[in-house]
Amino acid sequence: MAKKAKLKIIPLGGLDEIGKNITAFEYGNDIIVLDCGLAFPDEELLGIDTVIPDFTYLIKNRERVKAVVLTHGHEDHIGGLPYFLKEIAVPVYGTNLTLGLVSNKLKEHNLLSSVKLIRVNPGDTVNLNPFKVEFIRSNHSIADAVAVAIHTPLGPIVHTGDFKIDTTPIDGDMIDLTRFGELGKKGVLALMSDSTNAERSGFTKSERTVGSTFESVFKSTKQRIIVATFASNVHRVQQIINAAYNNKRKIAVSGRSMINLVEVATTLGYMKVPQGILIDIDDIKKYPPEKLVIITTGSQGEPMSALYRMAYSDHKKVEITAGDLVIVSANPIPGNEKLVSNVVNELYKKGATVVNDHTTAEAVHVSGHACQEELKMILALTKPKYFIPVHGEYKHLKANADLGRLMGIDNKNIFIMNIGDVLEIGHDGAKCTDTVPAGRVLVDGLGVGDVGNIVLRDRKHLAEDGLIVVVVTIDGASGTVVAGPDIISRGFVYVRESENLMEIIREIAKDALDECERNKVRDWTTIKTKLKYRIADELYRDTKRKPMILPVIMEV
């Protein structure tokens, strides 16, 4: 490899946003990819199922991509993998639970047999020449999370992944701070560090504190208990199971992703479920309320999630009743606050008691991300030459950059990047030199990327203002109107209650068509445009509303 080769770091997602984390590392002719996540759509993305990164740059350079390396099994780090692997067939490296969850995803996409999954353990190093990727034990809100040290010809890049420093983790293994310190002594070229909680002072609480709260709540109530949490949080679910077992309660699981998690984690030995404690959701009526716990998805208020359907009386198996105790063991992801609030309101309306971090002094949720003192500790241990805050909105990246400055890193060596930026590091320094295509690709059903801004604009228009369809039949030979115009309204006004308005629209359409006939206008595009503008002007004058107007012309 030429001595002048530069190391390129190219984030394609996960910066100035929550979700779809993916970063490419490039040296010479070789590229490795770290994580490949998705994001969940906000309320502006009407009808969209998921959002994945734009893989254009990697697809264009597919022959150079050697592997995908995963830090942990959360959706925002593995959810985009099936779409990536359909385009670029490369090996995937990850820890046991991470690949267990990936396997389920690949099975759904009929990709499992064609993808090489390579299991690694914390402490392992894999050779992806010219890169050597070292996996470092970490703590997060899912088991088997790792940080990575990517050893390059220019020096090691340390990427924390999502992490916190938990001195009393559920699985007994604390983050390997010693290894971070050893790397720091040898010299770390660049640190890429989780920024999610960079605005929060102090330390993140241990996961064990939530277990103590569950024990206390389960012991003090005779109600049926419903606990909503992230489906991927194995340690949280394990603590719910422990508290239920200690208080002689049976457990039913609701939500497809939660059922999958329990199945995968139990099979791989990451979750211990006492014999006979799990019951089928169909059997919950056989047990008195004080003997039941239901573990469910929906802690983010996602429409159609299990808790959402329970709250809105749309769940086939579970009906919320007065006296139910609902524990929401999660904080809303930024942007989901209103969704969660709506679900909580509905639960209260049904007579349930809702417990979350706002209603109790005891912790029913702790974050899986490091706060300021933990972030500073990693900076102090690694002593990086360059610092790149990752994973978070701009305010989080900025707060983490401020911590870097506080810890003595030169301001010119701190890079707050945007997705698509290319950071080049060489012996002569580091700078952002270029950009590559980056952004979001929308997944709607089986369609990937076929819904763009124009379609979203139309959906928004339809959702806000409704639709008027004008149907007319024209004689192809003479250009005269044979039938119509007929007016169809959807989402604008109810026809029977607005007959006068419909008649006005019909008369305007007739006048526009008569004018076209008199002027011998036969071009359908011109006729449709005239119909649209004449009707739109009248409707805005009468109603101050702007429905989508769709003229349909049939020729006989």
C-alpha atoms as one frame of an Amber mdcrd trajectory, in Angstrom:
protein
   0.000   0.000   0.000   1.365   3.404  -0.908   2.552   5.468   2.036   0.463
   8.398   0.847  -2.846   6.490   1.068  -5.416   8.281   3.191  -7.875   6.793
   5.638 -11.422   7.898   4.885 -14.269   7.899   7.406 -17.668   8.266   5.712
 -20.802   8.341   7.891 -23.859   7.486   5.771 -26.375   7.768   8.614 -26.790
   8.363  12.334 -25.530  11.970  12.486 -27.902  14.885  13.099 -30.654  12.276
  13.389 -31.802   9.389  15.549 -31.432   6.031  13.806 -30.069   4.423  10.607
 -26.518   4.280  11.922 -23.938   3.251   9.312 -20.320   4.292   8.738 -17.879
   3.293   6.002 -14.124   3.109   6.645 -11.979   3.237   3.524  -8.260   2.788
   3.006  -6.799   2.405  -0.465  -9.054   0.030  -2.384 -10.768  -1.519   0.635
 -13.930  -0.582   2.546 -15.509  -2.010   5.695 -18.923  -0.995   6.992 -19.773
  -0.531  10.667 -23.450  -1.162  11.517 -26.391  -0.863   9.144 -29.523   0.400
  10.849 -32.920   1.823  10.094 -34.992   4.694  11.456 -38.692   4.785  12.180
 -40.821   7.234  10.181 -42.099  10.440  11.749 -45.581  11.840  11.264 -44.514
  13.617   8.057 -43.757  10.304   6.316 -47.332   9.228   5.713 -47.714   5.501
   5.042 -43.973   4.789   5.238 -42.965   1.631   7.125 -39.265   2.229   7.732
 -36.421   4.507   6.662 -33.046   3.081   5.633 -29.762   4.750   4.621 -28.907
   5.605   1.049 -26.427   2.904  -0.028 -25.615   4.526  -3.400 -21.921   5.106
  -2.641 -21.376   1.577  -1.333 -23.294  -0.027  -4.212 -21.183   1.945  -6.678
 -18.084   0.582  -4.897 -19.488  -2.881  -4.068 -16.362  -4.699  -5.316 -14.313
  -2.881  -2.680 -16.590  -3.621   0.312 -15.094  -6.455   2.381 -17.467  -6.904
   5.314 -20.100  -5.485   7.652 -19.172  -5.295  11.344 -21.939  -4.926  13.956
 -21.712  -3.385  17.421 -25.049  -4.665  18.796 -28.527  -5.870  17.882 -30.732
  -2.778  18.096 -32.882  -1.936  15.066 -31.102   1.373  14.498 -27.890  -0.641
  13.990 -29.045  -3.836  12.217 -32.478  -3.044  10.737 -31.148  -1.952   7.334
 -28.992  -5.052   6.837 -31.435  -7.094   4.695 -31.758  -4.221   2.208 -27.975
  -3.745   2.144 -27.206  -7.450   1.703 -29.625  -7.725  -1.225 -27.318  -5.301
  -3.028 -23.890  -6.223  -1.635 -23.185  -9.826  -0.581 -20.438  -9.671   2.055
 -19.744 -11.475   5.357 -21.314 -10.044   8.532 -19.390 -10.079  11.826 -21.170
  -9.797  15.167 -21.550 -11.267  18.629 -23.796 -14.225  19.372 -27.042 -12.455
  20.313 -26.563  -9.799  17.635 -26.318 -12.429  14.912 -29.217 -14.348  16.460
 -31.412 -11.287  15.938 -29.922 -10.695  12.470 -30.708 -14.300  11.508 -34.398
 -13.727  12.210 -34.376 -10.662   9.958 -32.574 -12.420   7.133 -34.985 -15.347
   7.382 -37.920 -12.978   6.852 -36.229 -11.659   3.695 -35.225 -15.135   2.420
 -31.542 -14.210   2.692 -30.317 -16.448   5.507 -28.866 -19.184   3.303 -26.974
 -16.738   1.096 -25.280 -14.610   3.782 -22.159 -15.612   5.710 -22.595 -14.754
   9.415 -19.375 -14.917  11.441 -19.671 -14.963  15.232 -17.104 -13.152  17.361
 -16.578 -12.659  21.103 -15.381  -9.621  23.039 -11.592  -9.711  22.928 -11.451
 -11.225  19.417  -9.662  -9.519  16.534 -10.519 -10.270  12.904  -8.198  -9.544
  10.003  -9.906  -7.645   7.180  -6.672  -6.540   5.549  -5.688  -3.687   5.631
  -7.990  -3.352   8.646  -7.868  -5.382  11.837 -11.108  -5.093  13.805 -10.922
  -5.684  17.564 -14.112  -6.246  19.568 -14.174  -4.718  23.066 -16.699  -5.714
  25.731 -19.187  -2.920  26.469 -22.403  -2.230  28.386 -25.637  -1.112  26.767
 -29.376  -1.785  27.030 -28.955  -5.026  25.095 -26.686  -7.978  25.826 -23.572
  -8.708  23.757 -22.891  -5.069  22.852 -19.320  -4.248  21.848 -17.151  -1.285
  21.022 -14.629  -1.713  18.221 -11.042  -0.682  17.646 -10.374  -0.567  13.922
  -6.614  -0.894  13.527  -5.474   0.830  10.338  -2.039   1.517   8.816  -2.309
   5.041  10.251  -3.341   3.965  13.742  -6.442   2.706  15.593  -9.907   4.216
  15.285 -11.934   3.518  18.438 -15.718   3.488  17.972 -17.613   3.156  21.253
 -20.845   1.916  19.688 -23.822   2.641  21.945 -22.518   2.322  25.484 -22.608
   3.234  29.138 -20.349   2.343  32.063 -22.361  -0.045  34.250 -20.386  -1.296
  37.241 -23.138  -3.776  38.185 -24.426  -5.073  34.848 -27.041  -7.817  34.757
 -24.825 -10.237  32.844 -21.909  -9.777  35.248 -19.398  -8.395  32.730 -18.460
  -4.741  33.043 -17.249  -2.693  30.067 -13.551  -3.361  29.435 -12.161   0.012
  30.513  -8.702  -1.540  30.819  -8.577  -2.159  27.067  -9.601   1.431  26.312
  -6.722   2.577  28.531  -4.231   0.229  26.864  -5.205   1.550  23.446  -4.852
   5.098  24.757  -1.305   4.410  25.976  -0.295   3.096  22.552  -1.958   6.047
  20.813  -5.487   6.323  19.421  -5.740   8.074  16.070  -9.435   8.952  16.400
 -12.288   8.365  18.836 -15.869   8.118  17.587 -18.095   8.349  20.651 -21.826
   7.915  21.412 -23.424  11.365  21.896 -27.008  10.446  22.834 -26.766  11.587
  26.481 -23.998  14.158  26.049 -26.277  16.899  27.417 -26.868  15.001  30.678
 -24.524  15.527  33.606 -23.243  12.791  35.903 -23.441   9.041  35.327 -26.176
   6.838  33.891 -27.768   4.596  36.537 -27.150   0.863  36.517 -29.741  -1.416
  34.943 -30.049  -3.186  38.302 -31.885  -0.183  39.791 -34.856  -0.969  37.532
 -34.958  -4.544  38.815 -35.291  -3.254  42.392 -38.227  -1.060  41.318 -39.977
  -3.980  39.617 -39.606  -6.089  42.756 -41.077  -3.288  44.866 -44.011  -2.581
  42.523 -44.864  -6.243  41.918 -44.847  -6.964  45.645 -47.089  -4.023  46.562
 -49.899  -4.472  44.016 -52.701  -6.983  43.588 -53.604  -5.675  40.134 -52.852
  -7.180  36.755 -49.509  -5.758  35.620 -48.707  -4.828  32.031 -45.107  -3.803
  31.321 -44.189  -2.094  28.054 -40.510  -1.887  27.161 -38.141  -2.120  24.208
 -38.289  -5.586  22.678 -34.506  -5.697  22.363 -33.735  -5.019  26.042 -32.922
  -8.565  27.163 -31.770  -7.490  30.619 -34.945  -5.471  31.242 -37.174  -8.370
  30.193 -35.119 -10.744  32.360 -35.691  -8.520  35.391 -39.429  -8.429  34.707
 -39.404 -12.243  34.559 -37.448 -12.418  37.814 -39.852 -10.080  39.614 -42.874
 -12.026  38.308 -41.373 -15.342  39.417 -40.500 -14.002  42.883 -44.087 -12.786
  43.294 -45.704 -15.980  41.938 -47.121 -14.443  38.778 -47.498 -16.013  35.331
 -46.172 -14.154  32.274 -47.760 -13.679  28.864 -45.859 -11.999  26.027 -47.503
  -9.719  23.456 -46.049  -8.186  20.302 -44.234 -10.019  17.493 -40.812  -8.489
  18.168 -41.099  -9.231  21.905 -42.056 -12.852  21.209 -39.076 -13.136  18.812
 -36.710 -11.658  21.396 -37.779 -14.070  24.155 -37.444 -16.999  21.760 -33.983
 -16.007  20.455 -32.557 -14.914  23.827 -33.794 -18.058  25.575 -32.470 -20.351
  22.848 -29.035 -18.687  22.948 -28.897 -18.696  26.746 -29.104 -14.933  27.291
 -32.393 -15.212  29.144 -33.376 -17.691  31.847 -37.101 -18.378  32.015 -38.249
 -20.578  34.956 -40.197 -23.662  33.921 -43.941 -23.106  33.695 -43.934 -19.330
  34.184 -44.694 -18.464  30.520 -48.301 -18.880  29.381 -49.925 -18.302  26.018
 -51.649 -14.930  25.613 -54.827 -16.881  24.799 -54.855 -18.304  28.349 -54.736
 -15.080  30.374 -58.444 -15.298  31.251 -57.758 -18.512  33.152 -55.790 -16.617
  35.816 -56.863 -13.956  38.357 -55.417 -10.446  37.795 -53.057 -10.667  40.779
 -51.373 -13.706  39.194 -50.632 -12.104  35.813 -47.914 -10.042  34.146 -48.096
  -9.143  30.441 -44.850  -8.050  28.785 -45.559  -6.045  25.660 -44.122  -3.871
  22.921 -45.363  -0.322  22.325 -43.379   1.722  24.842 -42.903   4.372  22.119
 -46.625   4.648  21.385 -46.116   3.301  17.872 -49.437   2.975  16.023 -50.390
  -0.703  15.673 -47.948  -1.797  18.403 -49.408  -4.120  21.049 -49.774  -1.481
  23.799 -51.298   0.987  21.334 -53.907  -1.582  20.303 -54.660  -2.390  23.946
 -55.138   1.314  24.736 -57.511   1.809  21.798 -59.475  -1.452  22.380 -58.130
  -2.961  19.173 -56.133  -5.849  20.668 -57.650  -9.269  19.994 -56.422 -10.841
  23.244 -56.038  -8.082  25.867 -58.642  -5.561  26.981 -57.491  -2.833  29.372
 -59.756  -2.741  32.432 -60.112  -0.446  35.421 -57.507  -1.477  37.954 -54.807
  -2.580  35.504 -51.324  -1.301  36.355 -49.384  -0.332  33.229 -45.639   0.265
  33.597 -44.038   2.101  30.676 -40.401   1.101  31.142 -38.857   3.407  28.530
 -38.411   7.088  27.802 -39.775   8.460  24.525 -37.280   8.635  21.692 -37.068
  12.290  20.507 -40.073  12.879  18.250 -42.242  10.173  19.887 -43.361  12.226
  22.897 -46.826  12.975  21.499 -47.441   9.352  20.467 -46.573   8.135  23.978
 -48.705  10.851  25.579 -51.713   9.856  23.458 -51.431   6.202  24.509 -51.036
   7.142  28.188 -54.165   9.322  27.990 -56.168   6.436  26.516 -54.942   4.083
  29.242 -56.062   6.531  31.919 -59.470   6.883  30.237 -59.943   3.133  30.594
 -59.266   3.327  34.313 -55.725   1.956  34.301 -52.951   3.234  36.548 -49.878
   4.255  34.548 -46.400   4.186  36.044 -43.444   5.770  34.257 -40.482   7.931
  35.199 -42.784  10.984  35.454 -45.185   9.409  37.943 -42.811   7.702  40.385
 -39.605   8.587  42.191 -38.366   5.038  41.649 -36.641   4.271  38.341 -38.744
   2.154  35.985 -36.319   2.957  33.177 -32.640   3.792  32.873 -30.850   4.799
  29.717 -28.432   2.563  27.888 -26.289   5.548  26.897 -23.415   7.245  28.693
 -23.812  10.615  30.414 -21.141  13.305  30.567 -18.856  11.794  33.222 -18.720
   8.456  31.393 -18.036  10.167  28.068 -15.227  12.148  29.688 -13.794   8.949
  31.155 -13.543   7.319  27.713 -11.914  10.481  26.352  -9.431  10.461  29.241
  -8.591   6.779  28.736  -8.161   6.851  24.956  -6.491  10.296  24.592  -7.390
  10.492  20.882  -5.650  12.768  18.400  -8.951  13.365  16.579 -12.438  13.320
  18.077 -15.635  12.620  16.099 -18.924  12.740  18.066 -21.460  10.272  16.587
 -24.961   8.914  17.221 -27.382  11.750  17.863 -29.022  14.931  16.750 -26.867
  18.008  16.174 -27.379  19.283  19.734 -26.041  15.968  21.073 -23.016  16.032
  18.751 -22.310  19.635  19.760 -22.515  18.813  23.484 -20.115  15.893  23.022
 -17.720  18.090  21.039 -17.768  20.569  23.942 -16.734  17.731  26.275 -13.835
  16.949  23.948 -12.646  20.559  24.145 -13.020  20.459  27.943 -10.788  17.364
  27.987  -8.056  19.208  26.120  -8.552  18.133  22.508  -7.571  20.875  20.083
 -10.649  22.413  18.469  -9.221  21.895  14.969  -9.060  18.149  15.681 -12.767
  17.847  16.588 -15.103  17.089  13.683 -18.887  17.439  13.871 -19.756  15.724
  10.612 -22.861  15.446   8.446 -23.925  12.235   6.755 -22.183  11.968   3.408
 -19.101  13.931   4.534 -15.750  12.333   3.765 -13.151  12.852   6.506  -9.666
  12.132   5.172  -6.921  11.381   7.690  -3.297  11.256   6.583   0.163  11.765
   8.039  -0.244  15.482   7.315  -3.524  15.921   9.230  -7.254  15.470   8.840
  -9.945  17.386   6.991 -13.316  16.922   5.330 -12.501  16.874   1.630 -15.574
  15.675  -0.201 -19.143  14.430   0.052 -20.844  11.295  -1.250 -24.553  10.596
  -1.831 -26.311  10.164   1.511 -29.791  10.574   2.875 -32.837   8.441   3.440
 -34.528   5.760   1.389 -38.173   5.126   2.232 -39.559   1.611   2.517 -43.297
   1.281   1.875 -44.513  -2.324   1.881 -42.368  -4.181  -0.649 -41.329  -0.959
  -2.353 -37.836   0.308  -1.528 -37.083   3.842  -2.655 -40.104   4.139  -4.943
 -41.777   6.709  -2.690 -40.122  10.095  -3.081 -40.851  13.701  -2.181 -43.554
  14.107  -4.835 -45.504  11.078  -3.575 -45.144  12.255   0.040 -46.303  15.721
  -0.968 -49.393  14.223  -2.614 -50.114  12.057   0.443 -49.833  15.091   2.701
 -52.094  17.072   0.370 -54.693  14.279   0.375 -54.499  13.879   4.148 -54.943
  17.585   4.826 -57.370  18.715   2.115 -58.997  15.684   0.507 -59.746  14.873
  -3.127 -62.201  15.995  -5.806 -62.480  13.772  -8.897 -64.137  15.203 -12.035
 -65.202  12.482 -14.491 -66.262  13.394 -18.026 -66.796  11.374 -21.233 -65.973
  13.042 -24.566 -66.780  11.975 -28.131 -63.416  11.365 -29.807 -64.596  12.468
 -33.224 -66.528  15.652 -32.441 -64.988  16.660 -29.106 -68.430  17.104 -27.556
 -69.274  16.024 -24.022 -71.256  12.775 -24.066 -71.640  12.214 -20.314 -70.828
  14.121 -17.150 -69.175  15.931 -15.636 -69.705  13.818 -12.516 -68.157  14.992
  -9.248 -66.733  12.591  -6.635 -65.554  13.893  -3.240 -63.272  11.967  -0.871
 -62.017  13.517   2.352 -63.181  17.001   1.284 -66.911  17.208   1.979 -69.668
  14.640   2.290 -71.614  14.906  -0.959 -75.127  14.504   0.461 -74.539  17.304
   2.973 -72.984  19.633   0.373 -75.200  19.205  -2.682 -75.146  22.942  -3.469
 -71.352  23.027  -3.518 -71.214  19.910  -5.713 -73.660  21.541  -8.133 -71.499
  24.677  -8.279 -68.430  22.530  -9.096 -70.411  20.698 -11.764 -71.522  23.983
 -13.408 -67.967  25.358 -13.394 -66.713  22.137 -14.977 -69.458  22.376 -17.646
 -68.494  25.986 -18.428 -64.807  25.048 -18.742 -65.646  22.130 -21.056 -67.998
  24.286 -23.179 -65.249  26.874 -23.548 -62.799  24.192 -24.708 -65.378  22.873
 -27.202 -66.062  26.345 -28.607 -62.340  26.981 -29.030 -61.880  23.496 -30.564
 -59.410  22.496 -27.853 -58.802  18.746 -28.210 -55.611  18.386 -26.165 -56.499
  16.449 -23.015 -53.713  18.009 -20.944 -55.027  21.510 -21.691 -58.622  20.470
 -20.873 -57.561  18.871 -17.571 -55.492  21.937 -16.604 -58.393  24.290 -17.303
 -60.755  22.108 -15.224 -58.307  21.973 -12.326 -57.620  25.696 -12.143 -61.237
  26.852 -12.631 -62.536  24.462  -9.921 -59.636  25.190  -7.562 -60.216  28.975
  -7.753 -63.935  28.605  -7.028 -63.436  26.170  -4.135 -60.852  28.404  -2.493
 -63.175  31.406  -2.765 -66.082  29.450  -1.251 -64.288  27.295   1.347 -60.684
  28.603   1.744 -59.597  24.999   1.170 -57.378  23.464  -1.498 -58.320  19.823
  -2.183 -56.424  17.809  -4.761 -58.413  17.984  -8.006 -58.147  15.014 -10.339
 -59.868  15.321 -13.748 -60.569  11.989 -15.466 -61.420  12.155 -19.202 -62.736
   9.116 -21.056 -62.988   9.040 -24.847 -65.663   7.137 -26.778
